[in-house]
């Protein structure tokens, strides 16, 4: 054996000794292992069999795949956020690099709406969407997790109730006053719609755990852990503002405008599949979703989403 091979075997022995395993057993296993292929590694067959239409309309496939791509990107975003928020000795360079990755994914999402907005025939969409009721993109749990892990919880509370909620408020009470709760309630009776009841049945426990887990380690809190001089760095502040605006204005408006094209086409009732007041729920000037309000001027906060 040459020197390099000998060194590799020695390193393998160290690795397996550390976990009380026999190196020879693992080496013998390599004799019978199958070489990896692209399709096995990426799980291509499984991935391409996850698209199941409810109708015979071809453009429904565009709708399904587009939203699945969104969910994959949400998973990538959460993967990066977790690395930042659970880093015990966070350095500014690492924080900035991961923030750039996260923003890049949202930039990609923002510029992708033409795929859905211009990629489906209105007539087809207005037919197959009736089979989706009462499901709604509102029910993307990963998007909620991104919100919980990006900012202090108070910034996700319906602004009408923020004065009554603080860090000592039980998470279950704060949950009932999250900004998106209003989209699933009857304004007259206060009763929740089927849309939000099913959403909560599946995800409420996970949401409450996430709210508590990221209460003190969300992106904003990790930013505040950085050296004071770095918090004032113009490039880093600009990156934080870009992420905030992209998620809470640019991406939201791209989604809203794509929805308008179809829902207001005159081919249907003009209502969302989930029954929510979709215009007020989605438009940033109404819900005022702002992750890092301390990084915006008083004027910018006052006019949030007004120039969309």
Steps between C-alpha positions, in 0.01 A plus 500: 500500500618849430535764769170673417300175523667411831413843637135465393469161670651641819248785492217252445616296798495812716151584379355156567687450830335821623157342455606150611475353151726252317677651199524161324122456516439835330769436237346163418164670465647715223557181296125447472376857482352624174666803336290815545315645202355845446142372503550308825675787674242763396211252535382609156234231455340577837515874439340478155218284630378760752293694244142376514232695316141520618372587153570426132604862431868513392583834666418361843838323477672839471317616813596191700866497400542872554377475857712193567806693383400777742485253787844362410641852505329566834677191634834635373429832673415329830817292468711816483305676775551207735878516449502870594260489790651193668859616463633557852809702400364698211744700292393789280649345186301180547181695578539719190571206271195306618279808483610546138407139424158543659434821308616339177239228538228759557627704205455187291147454633418863426612482139324168439139618508487539122519121486161483665367843405564455127532123488138393534191566292248699701215276386679186613599647835148620577375147440753295695515746792143399591631153582752649744246662732550546795877449470712815476861612478418660835560150639874490425640405838861552396431864418369550856813337639712742297309788657537366855874452457565835330366753748377566852152361547348841574564598137270220384214598728202678347592865555159562664601276794873570537454731798344214699773243433858479631768237568308374803188425297433125463587376153153350459346845556743671263425233240134602495603858414749433220437726201381216278231388743276781375495346151332189634237649729148623443508873580149489649510183711873457556468134403787336314456367149560139399814626323668609822352231724657225290825695480514520878404136552803394301760762593404692816713291737801534270441874468488548876826306543664711229373825651664407830818358347573811292376756750855600594703359209319629191692682226439841658622383841811343343567825315489681835764260634753619242761760598347845519718635221392217270134573574562847358683376191312654203533187285365271772215739583416520128497119483261480798272761345510319166390175664222676690366683194535200268305267728237744623443725198657386172420128527157563649408746224621260232269239646213745532531625141513146364187414698319810375550401137300184551262568787389834353482369144122509499479122466412429861368636828813703573544316829803308623474120514543509876237770544739760642490875433801442281572859396520634854673188624773517236562871452790623718345840566214336689684235702827694538721195521841643590776278637750767602309824574802647679686516168239718328430871540175629647391611153582162346304320769203730459488447124582128505366341181331819383707538183427149372 
